Amino acid sequence: MMVIERIGGLARNFVSEHFTTKNYVATYSGSFSPVGHEAYWPSPSFIMRSNEFYRRPNRQRTTIVPNEIDRGLAVYGRACGLCRQTGHDRRRCPTRNQT
């Protein structure tokens, strides 16, 4: 505000007319009728289905196919708990069933 006063202008010249008191009052002066009970609504002329209708159970949410880069060093850098080799874990160890 000090800058505007220093250059000799009026603040209202630098503010959009959307922010005037007149427009603020006009925006909120209207009224609306509340929606009645659902029993009084007209029946729709279409069938509305939710997303669950189209989504199969146990389906992944992502459409990106993970590859080696996505797995990172956390998986490939760790050693297996059974054979102590890297590149797999104890669930996928090739020597797991060998006794």
SEROKE-944520 format. One line per 2 residues: number of its first residue (from 0); their letters; for each residue x, y, z of N, C-alpha, C, O. Coordinates in pm, 1 decimal. Layout:
! residues N
NUM	a	X/Y/Z/X/Y/Z/X/Y/Z/X/Y/Z | ...;
END
This chain:
! residues 99
0	mm	81.7/-118.6/0.0/0.0/0.0/0.0/86.9/126.1/0.0/51.8/226.4/-62.1 | 200.3/120.1/70.1/287.0/236.6/76.2/344.2/269.4/-61.4/360.9/386.5/-95.6;
2	vi	373.5/168.1/-138.8/429.3/191.1/-271.9/327.5/260.1/-360.7/361.7/351.2/-436.2 | 203.1/217.1/-351.9/97.7/278.8/-433.3/78.3/424.4/-392.8/61.4/510.8/-478.8;
4	er	80.4/452.3/-262.4/66.4/590.8/-216.8/185.9/674.5/-260.6/170.7/791.8/-294.9 | 304.6/614.5/-259.4/425.0/688.6/-294.1/426.8/727.4/-442.2/476.7/834.2/-477.8;
6	ig	371.8/639.9/-529.5/370.5/674.7/-672.5/248.9/758.7/-708.4/233.5/799.9/-823.4 | 161.7/784.4/-609.9/50.1/875.9/-631.8/-70.9/809.4/-694.5/-152.4/877.5/-756.6;
8	gl	-84.6/682.1/-680.5/-200.4/613.0/-738.3/-300.1/572.3/-632.3/-277.0/589.3/-512.6 | -409.5/519.1/-677.8/-511.9/468.0/-587.6/-506.9/315.7/-588.4/-483.4/253.8/-692.2;
10	ar	-529.0/256.7/-472.6/-522.2/111.7/-461.2/-627.2/43.5/-547.6/-602.2/-65.3/-599.5 | -742.6/103.9/-564.2/-848.1/41.0/-643.0/-812.8/29.9/-790.8/-875.1/-47.7/-863.3;
12	nf	-714.4/105.9/-836.2/-671.2/94.6/-975.3/-585.1/-30.1/-998.5/-566.1/-71.6/-1112.9 | -533.0/-90.0/-890.7/-444.8/-205.6/-902.8/-512.0/-336.6/-861.2/-448.6/-442.1/-863.5;
14	vs	-639.6/-330.3/-823.5/-712.4/-448.6/-779.6/-825.3/-475.4/-878.7/-892.9/-382.9/-923.7 | -844.5/-600.7/-911.6/-949.9/-637.9/-1004.7/-1086.2/-603.0/-947.2/-1105.2/-604.7/-825.5;
16	eh	-1180.5/-571.7/-1034.1/-1314.9/-537.7/-987.3/-1389.0/-659.4/-932.2/-1494.4/-643.6/-870.7 | -1337.3/-778.5/-952.3/-1398.1/-899.1/-895.5/-1390.9/-897.0/-743.1/-1470.2/-963.6/-676.6;
18	ft	-1297.7/-822.1/-687.9/-1277.0/-820.1/-543.3/-1342.2/-699.6/-475.9/-1311.4/-669.7/-360.5 | -1429.1/-632.1/-543.8/-1496.5/-517.6/-482.2/-1607.9/-565.9/-390.7/-1655.7/-678.7/-402.9;
20	tk	-1648.5/-479.0/-298.9/-1755.8/-512.2/-204.6/-1886.3/-535.7/-278.3/-1965.9/-621.2/-239.5 | -1907.8/-460.6/-383.4/-2031.2/-473.8/-462.2/-2043.0/-614.3/-521.8/-2149.3/-676.0/-514.7;
22	ny	-1935.7/-664.1/-579.6/-1939.1/-798.4/-638.0/-1944.1/-906.5/-530.6/-2005.6/-1010.9/-552.0 | -1881.8/-884.3/-417.7/-1886.8/-980.2/-307.1/-2030.5/-997.0/-257.5/-2077.3/-1109.0/-237.2;
24	va	-2099.3/-885.4/-238.4/-2237.6/-889.4/-192.0/-2326.6/-955.0/-297.6/-2416.5/-1031.8/-263.5 | -2302.5/-925.7/-424.4/-2383.7/-984.8/-531.3/-2362.9/-1135.8/-539.8/-2455.6/-1209.7/-573.1;
26	ty	-2242.9/-1181.1/-510.2/-2214.5/-1323.8/-517.0/-2292.6/-1400.9/-412.8/-2347.2/-1507.0/-443.0 | -2299.0/-1350.5/-292.0/-2361.9/-1422.7/-181.7/-2503.4/-1374.9/-149.4/-2558.6/-1414.0/-46.6;
28	sg	-2562.9/-1292.2/-233.5/-2697.1/-1241.7/-204.8/-2805.9/-1337.7/-252.1/-2919.1/-1329.3/-204.4 | -2775.7/-1426.2/-342.1/-2876.0/-1519.3/-394.2/-2913.9/-1624.4/-291.9/-2847.2/-1640.7/-189.8;
30	sf	-3020.1/-1694.4/-320.0/-3062.9/-1801.0/-230.6/-3081.6/-1928.2/-312.7/-3088.6/-1924.3/-435.5 | -3089.3/-2038.3/-243.9/-3112.4/-2164.8/-311.4/-3211.4/-2246.1/-230.5/-3225.1/-2228.7/-109.4;
32	sp	-3278.5/-2333.5/-298.8/-3374.6/-2420.6/-232.1/-3304.7/-2550.3/-195.3/-3237.9/-2609.9/-279.8 | -3318.3/-2595.2/-71.4/-3254.5/-2720.6/-34.3/-3317.4/-2838.2/-108.2/-3434.5/-2834.1/-146.0;
34	vg	-3239.2/-2941.0/-127.8/-3285.9/-3059.4/-197.4/-3378.4/-3136.6/-104.1/-3348.1/-3154.4/13.8 | -3489.2/-3181.3/-156.5/-3585.8/-3254.3/-75.5/-3541.7/-3396.9/-49.3/-3430.8/-3436.0/-85.9;
36	he	-3627.0/-3473.6/13.2/-3597.6/-3613.0/45.2/-3580.8/-3693.7/-82.4/-3641.1/-3662.1/-185.0 | -3500.4/-3795.9/-76.1/-3467.8/-3878.4/-193.2/-3592.3/-3943.9/-253.6/-3594.5/-3974.1/-372.9;
38	ay	-3694.0/-3965.4/-173.6/-3817.4/-4027.7/-223.8/-3888.4/-3938.7/-325.2/-3964.3/-3988.9/-408.1 | -3865.7/-3808.7/-320.3/-3932.0/-3715.3/-410.7/-3850.7/-3683.8/-536.3/-3896.8/-3608.0/-621.7;
40	wp	-3730.8/-3740.4/-548.8/-3648.0/-3714.7/-666.3/-3706.6/-3786.0/-787.5/-3764.3/-3893.9/-773.5 | -3692.8/-3727.6/-905.9/-3737.4/-3799.5/-1025.8/-3642.8/-3915.2/-1055.6/-3523.1/-3906.4/-1028.1;
42	sp	-3694.7/-4021.0/-1110.3/-3609.0/-4135.4/-1141.2/-3521.7/-4103.9/-1262.1/-3570.0/-4044.3/-1358.3 | -3394.3/-4142.6/-1259.5/-3304.0/-4110.7/-1370.8/-3335.3/-4195.4/-1493.5/-3393.7/-4303.2/-1483.4;
44	sf	-3295.8/-4145.0/-1607.5/-3318.8/-4217.0/-1733.2/-3195.8/-4297.7/-1774.2/-3186.3/-4341.3/-1889.0 | -3102.0/-4318.0/-1682.5/-2979.4/-4392.1/-1711.1/-2942.1/-4474.7/-1589.2/-2995.1/-4453.8/-1480.1;
46	im	-2850.4/-4568.6/-1608.7/-2802.5/-4651.4/-1499.3/-2663.0/-4603.1/-1461.4/-2573.2/-4601.0/-1545.6 | -2643.9/-4564.3/-1336.0/-2513.6/-4518.3/-1290.8/-2443.8/-4632.8/-1219.3/-2497.3/-4689.5/-1124.0;
48	rs	-2325.5/-4666.2/-1265.4/-2247.7/-4773.6/-1205.6/-2121.1/-4715.8/-1145.7/-2060.6/-4624.4/-1201.7 | -2081.9/-4769.5/-1032.7/-1961.0/-4721.8/-967.6/-1838.1/-4789.3/-1027.3/-1850.0/-4883.4/-1105.7;
50	ne	-1720.7/-4740.9/-990.0/-1596.1/-4798.9/-1040.4/-1576.4/-4941.7/-992.7/-1509.7/-5020.0/-1060.2 | -1632.7/-4977.4/-878.2/-1617.1/-5112.7/-827.4/-1681.4/-5214.4/-921.2/-1641.5/-5330.8/-924.1;
52	fy	-1780.7/-5170.2/-997.7/-1846.6/-5261.1/-1091.9/-1748.9/-5307.2/-1199.8/-1753.1/-5422.5/-1242.7 | -1661.9/-5217.8/-1242.9/-1568.9/-5248.3/-1350.8/-1437.3/-5308.2/-1301.3/-1365.4/-5371.1/-1378.9;
54	rr	-1405.1/-5289.7/-1173.9/-1277.6/-5334.6/-1121.1/-1289.2/-5478.1/-1070.2/-1376.1/-5508.4/-988.3 | -1203.1/-5564.7/-1117.8/-1202.4/-5702.7/-1071.1/-1131.3/-5709.9/-936.8/-1045.0/-5626.7/-908.4;
56	pn	-1166.1/-5808.2/-853.2/-1096.9/-5820.2/-724.8/-950.8/-5858.8/-742.2/-914.9/-5925.7/-839.0 | -866.9/-5816.7/-648.9/-722.5/-5845.2/-647.5/-649.7/-5791.7/-769.9/-547.9/-5847.8/-810.1;
58	rq	-699.0/-5686.4/-828.5/-632.8/-5627.6/-944.7/-542.4/-5514.8/-899.0/-576.5/-5439.6/-807.7 | -425.2/-5503.3/-963.8/-332.7/-5396.3/-928.5/-393.1/-5260.8/-961.4/-468.6/-5246.9/-1057.6;
60	rt	-359.5/-5161.9/-881.0/-408.4/-5027.4/-906.7/-323.9/-4955.0/-1010.7/-373.1/-4862.7/-1075.7 | -200.4/-4993.9/-1027.8/-112.9/-4926.1/-1122.2/-116.6/-4993.1/-1258.5/-145.2/-5112.3/-1269.5;
62	ti	-88.0/-4916.3/-1360.7/-81.9/-4971.5/-1495.1/61.8/-4983.2/-1542.4/86.1/-5024.9/-1655.6 | 157.5/-4947.2/-1457.8/298.7/-4952.9/-1494.0/351.2/-5092.8/-1465.0/329.5/-5146.4/-1356.3;
64	vp	419.3/-5151.2/-1560.9/477.5/-5283.0/-1542.4/615.0/-5264.6/-1480.2/701.2/-5201.9/-1541.8 | 639.0/-5317.8/-1358.7/770.2/-5299.8/-1296.1/877.9/-5380.9/-1367.0/851.1/-5490.5/-1416.3;
66	ne	1000.1/-5327.1/-1372.1/1112.2/-5397.1/-1432.7/1230.3/-5397.0/-1336.3/1213.5/-5362.7/-1219.3 | 1349.2/-5434.7/-1382.7/1466.3/-5446.4/-1296.3/1504.4/-5313.2/-1232.5/1549.4/-5309.9/-1118.0;
68	id	1487.1/-5206.0/-1304.4/1525.6/-5074.3/-1253.7/1438.0/-5035.4/-1134.8/1485.7/-4971.5/-1041.1 | 1310.9/-5073.4/-1137.9/1219.7/-5037.3/-1030.1/1250.2/-5111.0/-900.3/1218.1/-5060.6/-792.7;
70	rg	1310.3/-5227.2/-907.4/1337.6/-5305.3/-787.1/1454.7/-5247.3/-710.1/1452.1/-5247.8/-587.0 | 1556.3/-5197.7/-776.8/1666.2/-5128.4/-712.1/1764.1/-5218.3/-639.9/1755.8/-5340.8/-648.0;
72	la	1857.9/-5155.6/-568.4/1964.2/-5227.5/-499.4/1915.4/-5296.1/-372.3/1981.2/-5387.8/-323.2 | 1803.2/-5254.3/-319.0/1755.8/-5312.8/-195.0/1731.0/-5462.2/-209.6/1753.2/-5538.0/-115.2;
74	vy	1685.5/-5505.3/-326.3/1658.1/-5647.1/-347.6/1782.6/-5718.2/-398.2/1816.3/-5826.1/-349.5 | 1851.4/-5659.0/-495.3/1964.4/-5726.2/-558.2/2091.5/-5719.0/-473.4/2180.8/-5801.9/-491.3;
76	gr	2102.3/-5623.7/-382.9/2222.1/-5610.3/-302.9/2220.4/-5696.2/-177.4/2326.0/-5722.9/-119.9 | 2103.8/-5739.7/-134.2/2092.7/-5821.0/-13.6/2130.5/-5965.0/-41.9/2110.2/-6015.4/-152.4;
78	ac	2184.9/-6029.8/57.3/2220.3/-6170.2/42.2/2104.6/-6257.1/89.3/2029.1/-6219.1/178.8 | 2091.9/-6372.6/28.9/1989.7/-6469.6/65.5/2020.3/-6523.2/205.0/2136.9/-6540.9/240.3;
80	gl	1917.7/-6548.8/283.5/1937.3/-6598.1/418.4/1975.7/-6745.5/423.0/2022.8/-6793.3/526.1 | 1956.3/-6818.8/312.6/1988.2/-6961.3/312.3/2124.6/-6990.0/251.4/2207.7/-7056.9/312.8;
82	cr	2147.8/-6938.9/129.3/2272.4/-6972.1/59.2/2372.8/-6857.7/58.9/2484.4/-6875.7/10.3 | 2337.1/-6740.6/111.6/2424.3/-6622.8/120.9/2467.4/-6566.3/-14.5/2569.6/-6498.1/-22.4;
84	qt	2392.1/-6593.0/-120.5/2420.4/-6534.9/-251.2/2326.3/-6417.1/-273.6/2217.1/-6412.3/-217.0 | 2369.8/-6321.2/-357.2/2286.8/-6205.1/-386.1/2202.9/-6232.0/-510.6/2231.8/-6323.8/-587.4;
86	gh	2100.5/-6152.5/-529.6/2017.0/-6163.0/-649.0/1881.9/-6226.5/-622.2/1795.3/-6225.7/-709.7 | 1861.9/-6280.6/-504.7/1732.9/-6338.0/-468.2/1721.6/-6338.2/-316.1/1817.2/-6306.9/-245.0;
88	dr	1603.8/-6373.7/-268.2/1585.5/-6384.2/-123.5/1550.9/-6528.6/-87.2/1547.7/-6615.6/-174.2 | 1525.8/-6553.2/37.9/1506.2/-6691.3/83.6/1378.3/-6752.0/26.7/1369.3/-6874.2/15.3;
90	rr	1279.1/-6670.1/-9.3/1157.1/-6724.2/-69.5/1181.9/-6779.4/-208.9/1117.3/-6876.0/-249.4 | 1274.5/-6719.5/-282.9/1301.7/-6761.4/-421.0/1439.4/-6825.0/-436.6/1496.0/-6823.2/-545.9;
92	cp	1492.4/-6879.6/-332.0/1624.3/-6940.4/-334.4/1620.6/-7069.3/-416.6/1535.1/-7154.4/-392.1 | 1711.9/-7086.0/-514.3/1711.5/-7207.5/-595.0/1752.6/-7331.3/-515.7/1721.4/-7443.1/-556.4;
94	tr	1822.2/-7313.3/-403.0/1863.6/-7427.7/-322.5/1771.5/-7452.0/-203.9/1807.8/-7525.4/-112.0 | 1654.9/-7392.8/-204.3/1563.9/-7398.7/-90.2/1516.0/-7542.5/-63.2/1513.9/-7585.9/51.9;
96	nq	1478.1/-7615.5/-166.9/1422.5/-7749.1/-148.2/1529.5/-7856.7/-142.8/1497.4/-7974.5/-127.7 | 1654.9/-7819.0/-154.9/1763.0/-7919.6/-148.2/1802.4/-7937.1/-2.1/1827.3/-7839.1/68.0;
98	t	1807.8/-8059.5/42.8/1844.8/-8083.5/181.7/1971.6/-8162.9/192.9/2016.7/-8191.8/303.8;
END
